[in-house]
Amino acid sequence: MKKLFVLAILLLSFAVVLPVQTVDAGGKVTIALRGEPPTMDPNKVSNYVGTMVWRWAYGTLLNVRTSDGKKEGWLAPSWKKKSDKEVIFKLRKGVKFSDGSKFTCANVKFGLERIKASKRQAYFFRPTKGVECIDDYTARWLNHKADNGIYVQLTRLGHPMSLKIKELGLKGRKLAAYVSRNTHGTGPYTLVSSDWQKNQKMVFRINPLWWNNKAWPNRPDTVVLRRIKDAAVRTKAIQAGDVDIVMGILPQFIPQLEKDPNTKIKAIPAVRIMFMSFFTKNGGPFADERVRRAANLAIDAEKIRKTLLGGRADLFGQMYHPWNYSGYDPNRKPWHGYNPAKSKALLKEAGYGKGFKMELIATNGRYPADKQTCEASAGYLKAVGIDATCNAQIFPLYKKSHRAYNGGKKKNNKYKGVAAFYMGYGNGAGNPGNIARGTGGTGPWSGTKIKELNDAIDDAALESDPAKQHKKFVKVTSLFKKHTVYKVFFKIHDVFGMRSNIEWRPRHDEVLYPWEITKK
């Protein structure tokens, strides 16, 4: 009787343990980010976090390998450029959406049509005319004009969409609301809509229909995205074991994670470049090129890099990173150096020998040592006679201040004032035209309006010959430096914190793909 009792206990223990190993072999991984996507509809808006998280549930035609940063086929295993205005994509056969429907060229065409009808994402596909389906697995991509950047764009955007959403019987806002919270993609995960607590957490479950399941058999079965805005709280969460990976560990928290036996740090040189630029569209001291040069020479970026960022950045001399498809020059030296004596001389030459008052706006906690760099820069500017005040704010307030200065918003019939701004620009897709427009051309983050620059950017972006295009984008950088559009500080390293039982290789392009994670 005693032997039977022991046998029964053993059988019961196996009955409890074995199913857990079978059902949850990949385990659950919790990732902490400072934000979350505003929507899970991948065809509508432009959003930094969304660009990363949409890939969790939706596939793209092309992909960038984590190992070497090179492009590879994804939903389109191969492609061929037929002319400046035509590319043929051969699509992967046997792919299914998470709703069970078949992936064909019609889904590529449908996804692009939704993008072109949007207000935000359509901007990135301005040169694109449309998609024609030669057959179910051959797509003809047509452009209005040459666009060598379409290939990098299709590693992050242009997600094909399931035609099933047309059969839901929903229209207008009801359809938009549904697609924003329910995923119909070809990606490795599906969103658990009922578990999405806005601004708190999102839950993703493994997609058993994913075409690439065999390549990633040990990926997590469940991925939880927790939005934790405060960097200190994110650090405490990983030390407490509440999360497994934290993206964006700030310099002041690195030592404590390195000392903790349960956590580890991984850092990688990344794409985001920190710079200071000037509001010049409405006149004022910074409309004078000499004053902009003086501000450049007043600040010791190398000392800031070594001290405030602990060396986890690379002094840089351009706004193009090594993964741009064109324009990056590995031989370019760092930007204007540190020379306070020359800075004072230029201010005097420009008629500002007695200085002037200005505000330097920056983010607070968004980038490594952003507030501290703002404060240090203001101190350097004061040392040459410019009465600078640092105003570091949370990102939503920073955006409002930037728009107010850039738009010439008036206060008591006067423009808001003299100002510069410190921020980071990444563009993980590696499109030099978007970077140039965004930081020094006609883009939303540019504080200048110089016709020579805008013409040079457009000329480079529309060049179809890759070798000639590269030379033209290199020239754009030279013009930015000549006109001192901004001060380039450094290209930062992305620093990740993770639990010691996590195996994962960070990427250079500010994205995190959970199917590449293994939890021991």
C-alpha positions in Angstrom: 0.0 0.0 0.0 2.9 2.3 0.9 4.6 1.7 -2.5 1.3 2.5 -4.4 1.1 5.7 -2.4 4.6 6.7 -3.4 4.0 5.8 -7.0 0.9 7.9 -7.1 2.8 10.9 -5.7 5.5 10.5 -8.4 2.9 10.3 -11.2 1.1 13.4 -9.9 4.4 15.3 -9.8 5.1 14.4 -13.4 1.6 15.4 -14.4 2.1 18.8 -13.0 5.7 19.5 -14.2 5.8 18.2 -17.8 3.0 20.2 -19.3 4.6 23.4 -18.1 7.8 22.6 -19.9 5.9 21.7 -23.1 3.5 24.6 -23.2 6.0 27.4 -22.1 9.3 26.1 -23.4 10.4 29.6 -24.4 9.3 31.3 -21.3 8.1 34.8 -20.7 10.3 37.8 -21.2 9.4 41.3 -20.0 11.0 44.3 -21.7 10.9 47.8 -20.3 10.9 50.8 -22.7 10.3 54.4 -22.0 7.3 54.4 -24.4 4.8 52.3 -26.2 3.3 52.5 -29.7 0.3 54.9 -30.0 -1.3 52.2 -32.2 -0.6 48.7 -33.5 -1.8 49.7 -37.0 1.6 49.7 -38.8 0.4 51.6 -41.8 -0.7 54.9 -40.4 1.6 57.0 -38.1 5.3 57.7 -37.7 6.5 56.6 -34.2 10.0 55.6 -32.9 8.7 52.9 -30.6 6.0 51.8 -33.0 8.6 51.2 -35.8 10.2 48.6 -33.4 7.1 47.0 -31.9 5.1 46.7 -35.2 7.7 44.3 -36.4 6.8 42.0 -33.5 3.5 41.3 -35.1 3.9 42.4 -38.7 6.5 41.4 -41.3 8.4 43.6 -43.7 9.6 42.8 -47.2 13.3 43.2 -46.2 15.2 42.9 -43.0 18.5 44.2 -41.5 20.6 41.4 -39.9 21.6 41.8 -36.3 25.0 40.2 -37.0 26.4 42.6 -39.5 23.8 45.3 -40.2 23.3 44.2 -43.8 20.0 43.9 -45.7 18.5 40.5 -46.4 15.2 39.2 -47.8 12.4 38.7 -45.4 8.9 38.5 -46.9 10.6 39.1 -50.2 13.6 36.7 -50.5 14.9 38.5 -53.6 14.5 41.7 -55.5 15.9 43.3 -58.6 16.1 46.9 -59.7 14.8 47.1 -63.3 15.2 50.9 -63.6 15.3 54.1 -61.6 11.5 53.8 -61.2 10.9 50.1 -61.0 11.9 47.3 -58.7 10.7 43.7 -58.9 10.2 41.8 -55.6 9.9 38.0 -55.5 7.7 37.2 -52.5 8.0 34.3 -50.1 5.6 31.4 -50.7 3.8 29.5 -47.9 3.5 32.5 -45.6 0.3 33.0 -43.6 -1.1 35.8 -41.6 -1.9 35.2 -37.9 -5.5 35.0 -38.9 -4.8 32.1 -41.2 -5.1 33.9 -44.5 -2.5 33.5 -47.3 0.2 36.1 -48.0 0.4 37.3 -51.6 1.2 40.4 -53.6 -2.3 41.7 -53.0 -1.4 42.2 -49.3 1.7 44.2 -50.3 -0.4 46.4 -52.5 -3.1 46.8 -49.8 -0.6 47.8 -47.2 1.0 50.4 -49.4 -2.4 51.8 -50.3 -3.2 52.2 -46.7 0.1 54.0 -46.1 -0.4 56.4 -49.1 -3.9 57.2 -47.7 -2.4 58.1 -44.3 -1.2 61.6 -43.2 2.0 60.6 -41.5 3.6 57.5 -43.1 2.9 58.7 -46.6 5.7 61.2 -46.1 8.3 58.4 -46.2 6.9 57.0 -49.4 6.6 60.3 -51.4 8.6 58.9 -54.4 6.5 55.8 -54.5 3.7 55.5 -57.1 2.3 52.2 -56.3 2.5 48.4 -56.5 1.4 46.2 -59.5 0.9 42.5 -59.0 2.5 40.5 -61.9 1.3 37.3 -60.1 0.6 36.2 -56.5 4.3 36.1 -55.7 5.8 38.9 -57.9 5.3 42.5 -57.0 6.3 45.4 -59.3 7.2 48.4 -57.1 6.8 51.7 -59.1 8.3 55.1 -58.2 7.6 58.5 -59.6 11.3 59.3 -59.4 14.6 57.6 -58.4 14.6 56.4 -54.8 17.7 54.5 -53.7 16.4 54.7 -50.1 13.3 52.5 -50.7 15.3 49.4 -49.7 16.1 50.6 -46.2 12.6 52.0 -45.8 11.2 48.6 -46.5 13.2 47.0 -43.6 11.1 49.1 -41.1 7.9 50.2 -42.8 5.6 49.1 -45.7 4.1 46.2 -43.7 1.8 44.1 -45.8 -1.7 43.9 -44.3 -4.2 41.0 -44.2 -7.2 41.4 -46.5 -9.3 39.9 -43.7 -9.8 43.3 -42.1 -11.9 44.2 -45.2 -14.3 41.4 -44.2 -15.0 42.7 -40.7 -17.9 44.9 -41.7 -16.3 47.9 -40.0 -15.7 51.3 -41.6 -14.2 54.6 -40.7 -13.4 55.2 -37.0 -14.7 51.8 -35.9 -12.3 50.0 -38.3 -9.4 52.2 -37.3 -10.1 51.5 -33.6 -10.2 47.8 -34.3 -6.9 47.6 -36.3 -5.2 49.8 -33.7 -5.7 47.1 -31.1 -5.9 43.9 -33.0 -3.0 42.6 -35.1 -3.4 40.8 -38.5 0.2 40.3 -39.4 2.8 37.8 -40.6 5.1 38.4 -37.6 6.3 36.1 -34.8 3.8 37.4 -32.3 0.2 38.5 -31.9 -1.0 41.2 -29.6 -3.3 40.1 -26.8 -5.7 43.0 -27.2 -7.6 42.4 -23.9 -4.3 42.7 -21.9 -3.2 46.0 -23.4 -3.3 48.5 -20.5 -2.6 51.8 -22.2 0.6 53.5 -21.0 1.4 50.5 -18.7 1.8 47.2 -20.5 1.2 45.2 -23.7 1.2 41.4 -23.9 2.2 39.4 -27.0 1.8 35.7 -27.6 3.7 33.5 -29.9 2.3 33.1 -33.4 2.3 29.4 -34.3 1.7 30.3 -38.0 4.9 32.3 -38.3 6.8 31.3 -41.4 10.2 31.5 -39.6 9.4 29.4 -36.6 12.0 26.8 -37.3 14.8 29.4 -37.3 13.9 30.7 -33.8 12.6 27.6 -31.8 13.8 29.0 -28.4 12.2 32.4 -28.7 10.0 33.5 -25.8 6.4 32.3 -25.9 5.2 35.5 -24.2 6.6 39.0 -24.5 5.4 41.7 -22.1 6.2 45.3 -22.9 6.1 47.6 -19.9 6.2 51.3 -20.4 8.3 52.8 -17.6 9.1 56.4 -18.4 11.5 57.2 -15.5 15.0 55.9 -16.0 15.6 55.3 -12.3 12.4 53.3 -12.0 13.4 51.2 -15.0 16.8 50.5 -13.3 15.1 49.5 -10.0 12.7 47.2 -11.9 15.5 45.2 -13.5 17.3 44.8 -10.2 14.1 43.6 -8.5 13.6 41.1 -11.3 10.3 42.7 -12.4 11.7 43.0 -16.0 14.3 41.1 -18.0 15.6 43.7 -20.3 15.8 47.5 -20.1 16.5 49.6 -23.1 18.3 52.9 -22.4 20.3 52.7 -19.1 21.5 56.2 -18.3 25.2 56.6 -17.3 24.6 57.3 -13.6 22.9 53.8 -13.2 25.5 51.7 -15.0 27.8 51.1 -12.0 25.1 49.6 -9.8 24.0 47.2 -12.5 27.6 46.1 -13.2 28.0 45.3 -9.4 24.8 43.4 -9.1 25.4 39.6 -9.7 21.9 39.3 -11.0 22.2 41.9 -13.8 24.6 42.7 -16.6 25.2 45.5 -19.0 25.6 45.4 -22.7 26.5 48.4 -24.8 26.9 48.9 -28.5 27.8 51.9 -30.7 24.5 53.0 -32.2 23.0 55.4 -34.7 21.9 58.3 -32.5 24.0 61.4 -32.9 23.7 64.3 -30.4 23.9 67.8 -31.7 23.1 71.4 -30.9 21.4 73.6 -33.5 20.1 77.1 -33.7 16.8 78.9 -34.3 17.6 81.3 -37.2 14.4 81.6 -39.2 13.3 84.7 -37.5 16.6 86.6 -37.3 18.5 87.3 -34.1 22.2 86.7 -33.3 22.2 83.1 -34.6 21.2 84.2 -38.0 24.8 85.3 -38.3 27.1 82.5 -39.3 29.9 83.9 -37.2 27.9 83.7 -34.0 26.9 80.1 -34.8 30.6 79.3 -35.3 31.5 81.0 -32.0 28.9 78.9 -30.1 30.5 75.8 -31.7 34.0 76.7 -30.6 32.9 77.6 -27.1 31.9 74.1 -26.1 34.3 71.2 -25.3 32.4 68.2 -26.6 35.3 65.8 -25.9 35.4 66.7 -22.2 31.6 66.2 -21.9 31.9 62.9 -23.7 34.6 61.6 -21.3 33.1 62.9 -18.1 29.3 63.1 -18.3 28.8 60.2 -20.6 31.7 58.1 -19.1 33.2 57.6 -22.6 30.2 55.7 -23.9 30.0 57.8 -27.0 32.2 58.5 -30.0 33.3 62.1 -31.0 31.7 62.6 -34.4 32.0 64.9 -37.4 28.8 64.4 -39.4 25.1 63.5 -39.0 25.3 60.3 -41.1 26.1 57.1 -39.2 28.0 54.1 -40.7 24.8 52.3 -41.5 23.4 55.0 -43.8 22.9 53.6 -47.3 24.8 56.7 -48.6 26.7 59.7 -47.4 28.8 58.4 -44.5 32.4 59.4 -44.7 34.7 57.3 -42.4 37.5 59.7 -42.9 35.7 62.9 -41.8 37.2 64.5 -38.7 35.2 65.6 -35.7 33.2 68.8 -36.0 34.5 72.3 -35.1 36.7 71.8 -32.1 37.1 73.7 -28.8 38.7 77.2 -29.0 37.2 79.8 -26.6 39.7 82.5 -27.6 38.6 82.2 -31.3 35.0 82.0 -30.1 35.3 85.4 -28.3 37.0 86.9 -31.4 34.2 85.8 -33.7 31.5 87.3 -31.3 33.4 90.6 -31.3 33.7 90.6 -35.1 30.0 90.0 -35.4 29.1 92.9 -33.1 28.3 90.8 -30.0 31.4 91.4 -28.0 29.3 92.1 -25.0 27.3 88.9 -25.5 23.6 88.4 -25.5 21.0 86.4 -23.6 19.8 83.1 -24.9 18.0 79.9 -23.9 19.3 76.4 -24.6 16.5 73.9 -24.6 17.0 70.2 -24.1 15.3 67.0 -23.1 15.5 65.6 -19.6 16.1 61.9 -19.2 15.5 61.1 -22.9 19.1 60.7 -23.9 22.3 59.9 -21.9 23.2 62.9 -19.7 21.0 65.2 -21.8 20.2 67.6 -19.0 23.8 67.6 -17.7 25.2 68.3 -21.2 22.7 71.2 -21.6 23.9 72.6 -18.2 27.6 72.2 -19.1 27.1 73.7 -22.5 25.4 76.7 -21.0 28.4 77.1 -18.7 30.8 77.0 -21.6 28.8 79.6 -23.5 28.7 81.9 -20.5 32.5 81.6 -20.3 32.8 83.3 -23.7 30.2 86.0 -22.9 26.9 84.5 -24.1 24.5 84.6 -21.2 22.9 81.1 -21.8 20.3 79.5 -19.6 19.7 75.7 -19.8 16.0 74.7 -19.9 15.9 70.9 -19.8 12.3 69.5 -20.0 10.4 66.3 -20.5 10.0 65.5 -24.1 6.4 66.7 -24.6 7.3 70.1 -23.2 10.5 70.2 -25.2 8.5 69.7 -28.4 6.2 72.6 -27.5 9.2 74.9 -26.9 10.9 73.8 -30.1 7.8 74.5 -32.2 7.3 77.9 -30.5 10.8 79.0 -31.2 10.9 77.5 -34.7 7.6 79.0 -35.7 8.4 82.5 -34.4 5.5 82.4 -32.0 5.0 86.0 -30.7 4.8 87.1 -27.1 3.8 90.8 -26.6 4.3 91.4 -30.3 7.9 90.1 -30.1 9.4 86.8 -31.1 9.9 84.4 -28.3 13.6 85.1 -28.1 17.1 83.9 -28.9 17.6 80.1 -28.5 19.4 77.0 -29.5 18.4 73.3 -28.9 20.3 70.2 -27.9 18.9 66.8 -29.0 19.6 63.5 -30.6 18.7 62.3 -34.1 18.9 58.6 -35.0 17.2 57.4 -38.1 17.9 53.7 -37.7 16.6 53.1 -41.3 19.8 54.9 -42.5 18.2 57.3 -45.0 20.6 60.3 -45.5 17.9 62.4 -47.2 15.6 62.2 -44.2 18.4 62.9 -41.8 19.6 66.0 -43.8 16.1 67.4 -44.1 15.2 66.6 -40.6 18.2 68.3 -39.0 19.2 71.1 -41.3 16.7 71.3 -44.2 13.0 71.6 -44.4 12.2 69.0 -41.7 10.4 69.6 -38.4 13.6 69.5 -36.3 15.5 71.9 -38.4 16.0 75.4 -37.0 17.5 76.9 -40.2 16.2 77.9 -43.7 19.1 78.1 -46.1 18.2 77.6 -49.8 21.7 76.4 -50.8 21.3 73.5 -48.3 17.8 72.6 -49.3 18.8 72.5 -53.0 21.8 70.3 -52.3 19.7 67.9 -50.2 17.1 67.5 -52.9 19.8 67.1 -55.6 21.5 64.3 -53.6 18.2 62.5 -52.7 17.1 62.3 -56.3 20.4 61.1 -57.7 20.0 57.6 -59.1 23.7 56.6 -59.5 24.9 55.3 -56.1 28.5 56.5 -56.4 27.4 60.0 -57.5 24.7 60.1 -54.8 27.3 59.3 -52.1 29.5 62.2 -53.2 26.6 64.6 -53.2 25.5 63.6 -49.7 29.2 64.0 -48.5 29.0 67.5 -50.1 25.8 68.2 -48.0 27.7 67.5 -44.8 30.5 69.9 -46.0 27.8 72.6 -46.6 26.3 72.0 -43.1 29.8 72.5 -41.6 30.5 75.5 -43.8 27.3 77.2 -42.7 27.7 75.9 -39.1 24.1 74.7 -39.1 24.7 72.9 -35.9 27.4 71.6 -33.5 27.8 67.9 -33.8 28.8 66.5 -30.3 29.0 62.7 -30.5 27.4 59.4 -31.6 26.2 57.7 -28.4 26.3 54.1 -27.4 23.1 52.3 -26.6 23.3 50.7 -23.2 21.0 47.9 -22.2 20.5 46.3 -18.8 19.4 42.7 -18.5 19.0 39.9 -16.1 21.9 37.5 -15.9 19.9 34.6 -17.4 19.2 36.4 -20.6 21.1 35.7 -23.8 20.7 38.4 -26.4 22.8 40.5 -28.8 21.8 44.2 -29.0 21.4 45.9 -32.4 22.9 49.1 -33.6 19.7 50.6 -35.0 17.7 51.3 -31.8 15.3 48.3 -32.2 14.8 45.2 -30.1 13.4 42.0 -31.6 12.2 39.6 -28.9 12.4 36.5 -31.1 16.2 36.9 -30.9 16.1 36.5 -27.1 16.8 33.3 -25.2 15.9 33.0 -21.5 17.9 30.4 -19.6 
